[in-house]
């Protein structure tokens, strides 16, 4: 039986050796989260050391950080009540007399681990408390939401949107695609007047054939495909929608030919289907409308398990299709290298999902009318994280973590870049900081808020040998100044006005689009403007985004003010089991970085 004991009282967590009574004179105390108390001290490693460790409240409230350097010996672990997380207590040092507490995996000592914990009185425990664990912010995303790619992809069956989608333009739509064993497919695209997908405008019915080819040479984890369209039809759900589409078609010569296939506004008939493409009616009507199905040329299918309260996990299947170019004029020729918001299987989707049943039962004559989501006022503050590994055009895999300080309208954050679609093989990390302006309601994208961001500081940490070598071969004056780069070591690139090899320019300004919502599970979501597909920067009001990236999830509603020198910030560390990054809960401004086209706010 292990001599190590763990107990909680008030706001303290104690670890001690029960075979050696705690000495009031020799024991380890740690007040975590302060500016100068981030390193665990071992106390007296002699035979009478109790190895007692206390995690107490600090000036940052209940947020704590453990740091130490060394090698663990034999590890023991306890599972905390009402939580999937567990503590690992390991013996280290002389005679195994010192006790250490680490969240995560036993037998591995991460150099920096940050977490949030608090205690609450437990009924029936006199003078004690029950430890509650909040692992949301510090858990690595690949471990928190494990997923498995299906290779080759199995497309058969119905796939649906899980909510209202926003494409550049802006265009508001929902999708319902069905793939058959014969390689035929039927796609419904429902377009709306409003950003909540509650006012149908028109619906497209697309039929064709798709053939999977090979694993993508450009986007790791994706499969390339060919497709051929057989029929495309359109149904107008209002006279206003017919007038709008006709007006767009009449702007080009090819479009005017297509406009002749549509009736005049006075002859509009609800539910009538008009052919835009068929064996009899060829042409480029879709291109004239700025619509393509090139999304079918890049495919990825993956499965994951959605945790269920007091029930076994639920299987969720997701279909990732190619991204849509942010410039409508480029969509006809663009071949995707990233993904859109994924569709989910109509049979295996997340729960709860108010929109899923509505979309699954819809057809071109009966578009789904979605209930409006709970829109939240834009109060920037707190820590926000990616909900999974994100993919950007130009083959960028990344996760984001950032915060806003509303009282000072400042932000700072991290971008963690990876070379694989599971975000397990880090390549480099960028820390950035700056300020932002007070937001104003967007006149172009209903429900959005327009802001202006400025980046004034940046740090770079190479995380693999390739990136480290590239930075060492670059001119010192272009990135970080004199001195050799080493893997895993952060360097300030502010003095060199950024980092030219990575495309980081300082100072830099961008015009942004934000919105906040609450999902059916009650989680707060932050949507930030989609980055331009060509890698350019929205550095003028005219280039402000009109659509959004994947939402970020609120992991804590209050953020400490870390207006302090960079040396007091937590360092970036490797995640012990996956090789991913374990980071302190600091922010990321959602910008797209890459080795080819990287432009900062």
C-alpha positions in Angstrom: 0.0 0.0 0.0 1.4 3.4 -0.9 2.4 5.7 1.9 1.5 8.8 -0.1 -1.7 10.5 0.9 -3.7 13.4 -0.8 -6.3 15.5 1.0 -7.9 18.9 0.5 -8.9 21.4 3.1 -10.3 24.8 2.4 -8.3 26.0 -0.6 -5.3 23.8 0.0 -4.2 20.5 -1.5 -1.8 18.5 0.7 0.4 15.6 -0.3 2.5 13.9 2.4 4.1 10.6 3.4 1.9 8.9 6.0 4.8 6.8 7.2 6.6 10.0 8.2 4.4 12.3 10.3 4.4 15.9 8.9 6.8 18.1 10.7 5.7 21.6 11.5 9.2 22.8 10.8 10.1 20.9 7.5 7.5 20.9 4.8 7.1 22.3 1.3 4.6 25.1 0.7 3.7 26.4 -2.7 1.5 29.4 -3.4 1.0 29.0 -7.1 0.3 31.5 -9.8 2.2 34.5 -8.3 4.8 36.4 -10.1 7.8 35.0 -8.2 6.4 31.6 -6.8 6.3 29.4 -9.9 9.0 26.9 -8.9 8.5 24.0 -6.6 11.1 23.8 -3.9 11.9 20.4 -2.4 12.7 21.5 1.1 14.9 19.2 3.2 15.6 16.0 1.3 16.7 14.3 4.5 15.1 11.3 6.2 12.7 13.4 8.2 11.3 15.3 5.3 7.5 14.9 4.9 7.4 15.8 1.3 4.2 17.7 2.0 3.0 19.9 -0.8 0.4 22.6 -0.4 -1.3 24.3 -3.4 -2.8 27.5 -2.1 -4.7 30.5 -3.4 -2.7 33.3 -4.8 -3.1 36.7 -6.4 -4.5 35.0 -9.5 -7.3 33.4 -7.5 -7.7 29.7 -8.1 -5.4 29.4 -11.2 -2.1 27.6 -10.4 1.0 26.6 -12.2 3.5 23.9 -11.3 7.0 24.0 -12.6 10.0 21.8 -11.9 12.9 20.2 -13.7 14.0 16.6 -13.2 13.2 12.9 -13.8 10.3 11.1 -12.1 10.7 7.8 -10.4 7.8 5.4 -9.8 4.5 7.2 -10.2 1.2 6.7 -8.3 -2.1 8.3 -9.3 -5.5 9.0 -7.8 -8.7 9.7 -9.7 -10.5 12.7 -8.5 -14.2 12.5 -7.6 -16.6 13.5 -10.4 -13.8 14.1 -12.8 -12.0 12.3 -15.6 -8.8 14.0 -14.6 -6.4 12.4 -12.1 -3.3 13.5 -10.1 0.0 11.7 -10.4 2.1 11.6 -7.2 5.6 10.5 -7.8 8.6 9.8 -5.7 11.8 11.7 -6.6 15.1 12.6 -4.9 17.0 10.9 -2.2 15.2 7.8 -0.9 12.0 8.7 -2.5 11.1 10.9 0.4 9.6 13.9 -1.5 6.1 14.0 -2.8 5.1 15.8 -6.0 1.7 16.4 -7.6 1.3 16.5 -11.3 -1.9 16.5 -13.4 -1.5 14.2 -16.4 0.5 11.1 -16.9 2.5 9.3 -14.2 6.2 8.7 -14.9 6.7 11.8 -17.0 7.7 15.2 -15.6 6.4 18.1 -17.8 8.5 21.2 -17.3 5.4 23.5 -16.9 1.9 22.5 -16.1 -0.9 24.9 -15.5 -4.4 24.1 -14.2 -7.3 25.4 -12.3 -8.7 23.8 -9.2 -10.9 24.8 -6.3 -12.4 23.2 -3.3 -16.0 23.1 -2.0 -17.4 21.8 1.2 -18.3 18.1 1.0 -21.3 16.9 3.0 -20.4 14.6 5.8 -16.7 15.5 5.8 -16.1 17.4 9.0 -13.5 20.0 8.5 -12.7 18.8 5.0 -13.4 19.8 1.5 -13.9 18.0 -1.8 -11.4 18.9 -4.5 -13.0 19.9 -7.8 -10.9 19.9 -11.0 -11.3 22.2 -14.0 -9.1 20.6 -16.7 -10.7 22.5 -19.6 -8.0 25.1 -20.2 -4.9 23.0 -19.7 -5.9 19.8 -21.4 -4.2 19.3 -24.8 -6.7 19.3 -27.6 -5.7 16.1 -29.2 -6.2 14.3 -25.9 -9.4 16.1 -25.0 -11.2 15.4 -28.3 -9.5 12.3 -29.8 -10.4 11.6 -33.4 -9.6 8.9 -36.0 -9.3 9.6 -39.7 -11.1 7.0 -41.9 -8.8 6.1 -44.9 -9.9 5.8 -47.5 -12.9 8.0 -46.7 -16.3 6.3 -46.6 -18.8 8.9 -47.9 -22.0 6.7 -48.1 -25.0 8.1 -46.3 -26.5 11.5 -45.5 -24.4 14.4 -44.1 -25.8 17.6 -42.7 -24.8 21.0 -41.3 -25.1 21.3 -37.5 -26.0 25.0 -37.7 -26.1 28.1 -39.8 -22.9 28.6 -41.8 -21.4 31.8 -43.1 -19.4 32.0 -46.3 -17.5 35.0 -47.6 -19.7 37.6 -49.1 -21.4 37.1 -46.8 -23.6 34.2 -47.7 -25.7 32.4 -45.1 -26.5 28.7 -45.8 -27.1 25.2 -44.5 -26.2 22.0 -46.4 -27.5 18.5 -46.7 -25.5 16.1 -48.9 -26.2 12.4 -49.6 -23.7 10.0 -51.2 -24.6 6.7 -52.7 -22.7 3.4 -53.1 -22.9 4.0 -56.9 -20.7 7.1 -56.4 -23.6 9.3 -57.2 -24.4 12.2 -54.9 -27.3 14.7 -54.2 -26.5 18.0 -52.6 -28.9 20.5 -51.1 -27.7 24.0 -50.4 -30.2 26.3 -48.7 -29.4 30.0 -48.8 -30.9 32.6 -46.4 -31.5 36.4 -46.1 -30.4 36.5 -42.4 -27.3 35.3 -40.4 -29.5 32.9 -38.3 -30.8 30.9 -41.3 -34.4 31.7 -40.4 -35.5 33.5 -43.6 -35.0 31.2 -46.7 -34.1 32.9 -50.0 -33.4 30.2 -52.5 -32.3 26.5 -52.6 -30.0 24.7 -54.9 -30.3 21.0 -55.9 -27.1 19.6 -57.3 -26.8 16.1 -58.6 -23.6 14.4 -59.9 -20.9 11.8 -59.5 -17.8 11.8 -57.4 -14.8 9.5 -57.5 -12.1 9.3 -54.9 -8.6 9.4 -56.3 -5.6 9.3 -54.0 -4.2 10.7 -50.8 -3.5 14.4 -51.2 0.1 15.4 -51.9 -0.6 18.9 -50.5 -2.9 18.5 -47.5 -1.9 15.7 -45.2 -4.7 13.5 -44.1 -7.0 14.5 -47.0 -8.0 12.6 -50.1 -8.3 14.1 -53.5 -11.4 13.5 -55.6 -12.9 14.2 -59.1 -16.5 15.1 -59.6 -18.9 15.7 -62.4 -22.2 17.6 -62.3 -25.3 16.2 -64.0 -28.0 18.6 -62.9 -28.3 21.8 -61.0 -31.7 23.3 -60.2 -32.8 26.4 -58.2 -36.0 27.1 -56.2 -36.8 30.6 -55.1 -38.7 31.0 -51.8 -39.5 34.7 -52.3 -39.9 37.1 -55.2 -37.2 39.2 -53.6 -34.8 36.3 -53.9 -35.6 35.9 -57.6 -34.9 39.6 -58.3 -31.6 39.4 -56.4 -30.3 36.3 -58.3 -31.4 37.7 -61.7 -29.6 41.0 -60.9 -26.4 39.1 -60.1 -26.6 37.1 -63.3 -27.2 40.2 -65.5 -23.8 41.6 -64.5 -21.9 39.4 -66.9 -22.5 38.1 -70.5 -22.5 34.5 -69.5 -24.9 35.3 -66.6 -27.3 37.1 -68.9 -27.7 33.8 -70.9 -28.5 32.0 -67.7 -30.9 34.8 -66.6 -33.1 34.0 -69.6 -33.8 30.6 -68.0 -35.5 32.3 -65.1 -39.0 33.8 -65.1 -39.6 37.5 -64.7 -40.3 38.6 -61.1 -44.0 39.0 -61.8 -44.2 35.3 -62.9 -42.6 33.9 -59.7 -44.2 30.7 -58.6 -43.4 29.3 -55.1 -41.8 25.9 -55.2 -41.1 26.0 -59.0 -37.7 24.3 -59.9 -35.7 26.0 -62.6 -32.8 24.2 -64.3 -29.4 26.0 -64.3 -27.6 23.0 -65.7 -28.7 19.7 -67.3 -28.0 17.6 -70.4 -30.1 20.1 -72.3 -29.0 23.3 -70.6 -25.2 23.6 -70.5 -23.3 26.7 -69.6 -21.6 28.4 -66.7 -24.6 29.5 -64.6 -23.0 28.4 -61.3 -19.8 30.3 -62.0 -21.9 33.4 -62.9 -23.5 33.1 -59.5 -20.1 32.7 -57.8 -20.9 29.1 -56.9 -18.8 26.0 -57.5 -18.7 22.5 -56.1 -14.9 22.4 -56.0 -15.3 21.6 -52.3 -15.8 18.0 -53.4 -12.2 17.8 -54.7 -10.8 17.6 -51.2 -12.3 15.1 -48.7 -11.6 14.0 -45.1 -13.8 11.8 -42.9 -13.1 11.3 -39.2 -14.7 9.8 -36.2 -14.6 10.9 -32.5 -16.4 10.2 -29.3 -18.6 12.9 -27.7 -18.6 12.5 -23.9 -22.1 12.2 -22.5 -23.1 13.0 -18.9 -24.0 9.8 -17.0 -23.9 7.8 -20.2 -21.4 6.1 -22.6 -19.7 8.4 -25.2 -21.6 9.0 -28.4 -20.0 8.3 -31.8 -19.7 11.4 -34.0 -18.8 11.2 -37.7 -17.6 14.3 -39.5 -17.1 15.0 -43.2 -14.6 17.8 -44.1 -14.9 19.2 -47.6 -12.6 21.7 -49.3 -12.6 25.3 -48.3 -14.3 28.2 -50.3 -12.0 31.0 -51.6 -12.7 34.3 -49.8 -12.6 36.1 -53.2 -15.7 35.1 -55.2 -13.9 36.0 -58.4 -11.2 33.3 -57.7 -13.6 30.4 -56.8 -13.9 29.1 -60.3 -10.2 28.3 -60.6 -9.3 27.6 -56.9 -8.6 24.1 -55.7 -8.9 23.7 -52.0 -6.1 23.1 -49.6 -8.1 23.6 -46.4 -11.5 22.7 -45.1 -14.9 24.3 -44.4 -16.9 23.8 -41.3 -17.5 20.0 -41.2 -20.7 18.3 -42.0 -21.8 15.5 -39.7 -23.5 12.2 -40.3 -27.3 12.5 -40.0 -27.1 9.2 -38.1 -24.1 10.0 -35.9 -24.0 13.7 -34.9 -23.4 15.7 -31.8 -26.1 16.0 -29.2 -28.0 18.2 -28.5 -28.3 19.6 -32.0 -31.6 21.5 -32.6 -30.7 22.2 -36.2 -29.8 18.6 -37.2 -33.2 17.1 -37.4 -34.6 20.1 -39.3 -31.9 20.0 -41.9 -32.0 16.2 -42.2 -35.8 16.3 -43.0 -35.6 19.2 -45.5 -35.7 19.2 -49.3 -35.3 21.8 -52.0 -39.0 22.8 -51.7 -39.0 22.8 -47.9 -35.8 24.5 -46.6 -35.1 24.2 -42.9 -35.9 27.3 -40.8 -33.5 27.2 -37.9 -34.2 28.6 -34.4 -32.0 31.6 -33.7 -29.0 30.9 -31.5 -28.5 32.7 -28.2 -26.5 35.7 -29.4 -24.3 37.1 -26.7 -23.1 40.7 -26.4 -19.5 41.1 -27.4 -17.7 41.5 -24.0 -14.1 40.5 -24.8 -12.4 39.0 -21.8 -11.2 35.6 -20.5 -9.3 32.8 -22.0 -10.4 31.2 -25.3 -9.1 28.0 -26.9 -9.5 26.1 -30.1 -12.0 23.2 -29.8 -9.7 20.9 -31.9 -6.9 20.9 -34.4 -7.6 23.6 -37.0 -6.7 23.5 -40.7 -6.1 26.6 -42.9 -5.4 27.0 -46.6 -1.7 26.6 -47.7 -1.5 23.5 -45.4 -1.5 25.0 -42.0 -2.4 23.0 -38.9 -2.7 24.9 -35.7 -4.3 25.5 -32.3 -5.0 28.8 -30.8 -5.1 30.0 -27.2 -5.6 33.7 -26.3 -7.1 36.2 -23.9 -8.5 39.7 -23.9 -8.3 42.3 -21.1 -11.4 44.3 -21.6 -10.5 47.1 -19.1 -7.3 48.0 -21.0 -8.4 46.7 -24.4 -5.2 44.7 -24.8 -4.6 41.1 -25.8 -1.7 38.6 -26.0 -1.6 35.1 -27.2 -0.1 32.1 -28.8 -0.4 30.3 -32.1 0.9 26.7 -32.0 1.7 25.3 -35.5 2.0 21.6 -36.4 3.0 19.5 -39.4 0.2 17.0 -39.1 -3.6 17.1 -39.1 -3.8 15.7 -35.5 -1.7 18.6 -34.2 0.7 16.3 -32.5 4.0 17.3 -34.3 4.8 20.9 -33.4 6.8 23.0 -35.8 6.8 26.5 -34.3 4.9 28.8 -31.9 4.3 32.5 -32.1 3.5 34.7 -29.2 2.0 38.1 -30.0 0.6 41.0 -28.1 -1.0 44.3 -28.8 -4.2 46.4 -28.4 -7.6 46.7 -30.0 -10.3 49.4 -30.4 -13.8 49.5 -29.1 -16.1 47.5 -31.3 -18.9 48.9 -33.5 -21.8 46.9 -35.0 -21.1 45.7 -38.6 -23.3 47.2 -41.3 -22.2 44.5 -43.8 -22.5 41.3 -41.7 -25.5 41.4 -39.5 -24.8 40.2 -36.0 -21.1 40.9 -36.3 -18.9 43.5 -34.5 -16.1 45.4 -36.3 -12.8 46.0 -34.4 -9.3 47.2 -35.3 -6.4 45.2 -33.9 -2.7 46.2 -33.6 0.2 43.9 -33.0 3.1 45.5 -31.3 5.2 42.6 -29.9 6.0 39.1 -31.1 8.1 36.1 -30.0 9.0 33.0 -32.0 9.8 29.5 -30.7 11.0 26.9 -33.2 9.8 23.5 -32.2 11.4 21.2 -34.8 14.8 20.9 -36.5 13.5 22.2 -39.9 12.2 25.5 -38.6 15.2 25.9 -36.4 17.6 25.4 -39.4 15.6 27.8 -41.5 15.8 30.6 -38.9 19.5 30.0 -38.4 20.1 30.4 -42.2 18.2 33.6 -42.3 19.7 37.1 -41.9 20.0 37.9 -38.2 18.6 41.4 -38.8 15.5 39.9 -40.4 14.4 37.8 -37.4 15.5 38.2 -33.8 18.9 39.7 -34.2 22.3 38.1 -33.5 22.6 34.7 -31.9 21.8 31.2 -32.9 18.3 29.8 -32.7 17.8 26.6 -30.7 14.8 24.3 -30.8 12.3 25.0 -28.0 13.8 28.4 -27.0 11.7 31.5 -27.4 13.2 34.6 -28.8 11.8 38.2 -29.1 11.5 39.4 -32.7 10.1 42.8 -31.8 13.4 44.7 -32.2 13.8 43.4 -35.8 10.2 44.5 -36.7 9.0 40.9 -36.8 10.4 37.9 -38.5 10.8 38.0 -42.3 11.3 34.3 -42.9 7.9 33.7 -41.2 6.2 36.7 -42.7 5.7 38.5 -39.4 5.6 42.2 -39.7 5.6 44.7 -36.8 3.9 46.9 -36.0 0.8 45.8 -37.9 -2.9 46.7 -38.0 -5.8 44.5 -39.1 -9.5 45.2 -39.5 -11.4 42.4 -37.8 -14.9 40.9 -37.5 -16.1 39.3 -34.2 -19.3 37.7 -32.9 -20.2 35.7 -29.8 -22.9 32.9 -29.4 -23.9 30.2 -27.0 -24.1 26.6 -28.2 -26.9 24.1 -27.1 -24.6 22.9 -24.4 -24.3 26.4 -22.9 -20.7 27.0 -23.9 -19.7 30.5 -25.0 -18.3 30.6 -28.5 -16.2 33.3 -30.1 -16.2 33.7 -33.9 -13.3 35.7 -35.4 -13.0 36.8 -39.1 -11.8 34.3 -41.6 -8.4 35.0 -43.0 -8.0 35.7 -46.7 -7.3 32.5 -48.7 -4.4 34.1 -50.6 -2.5 34.8 -47.4 -2.8 38.6 -47.6 -3.8 40.7 -44.7 -7.1 42.6 -44.1 -5.1 45.8 -43.4 -7.7 48.1 -44.9 -11.4 48.6 -44.1 -12.3 47.3 -47.6 -10.6 44.0 -46.8 -12.3 43.3 -43.6 -13.6 39.7 -43.3 -17.2 38.8 -44.1 -17.2 35.3 -42.7 -15.7 33.5 -39.7 -13.2 30.9 -38.7 -14.0 27.9 -36.5 -15.3 29.1 -33.2 -13.2 29.3 -30.1 -14.5 28.0 -26.7 -14.4 30.0 -23.5 -12.3 28.2 -20.9 -12.5 30.8 -18.2 -14.4 34.0 -18.0 -12.0 36.2 -16.1 -8.4 36.9 -17.2 -5.7 38.2 -15.0 -3.9 41.3 -16.1 -0.5 40.2 -17.3 1.0 43.5 -18.2 4.4 42.4 -17.1 7.8 41.7 -18.7 8.1 38.7 -21.0 10.5 36.9 -18.7 7.6 36.5 -16.2 5.4 34.8 -18.7 5.1 31.0 -18.6 7.3 29.2 -21.1 6.1 26.8 -23.8 6.5 23.1 -23.1 6.1 19.8 -24.8 3.1 17.7 -23.9 4.5 14.6 -22.2 2.6 12.0 -24.1 1.9 13.3 -27.5 4.7 15.7 -28.2 2.2 18.5 -28.5 2.5 21.7 -26.5 1.6 22.1 -22.9 1.1 25.8 -22.4 -0.1 28.2 -19.8 -3.5 29.6 -20.3 -2.6 32.7 -22.3 -4.2 34.1 -25.4 -3.9 33.8 -29.1 -5.0 36.4 -31.6 -6.6 34.3 -34.4 -4.3 35.1 -37.3 -3.2 32.7 -40.0 0.6 32.0 -39.9 2.6 29.9 -42.3 6.0 29.6 -43.7 5.0 31.0 -47.0 2.4 33.7 -46.4 2.2 35.0 -42.9 0.8 38.4 -42.2 0.2 39.7 -38.7 -2.2 42.2 -37.4 
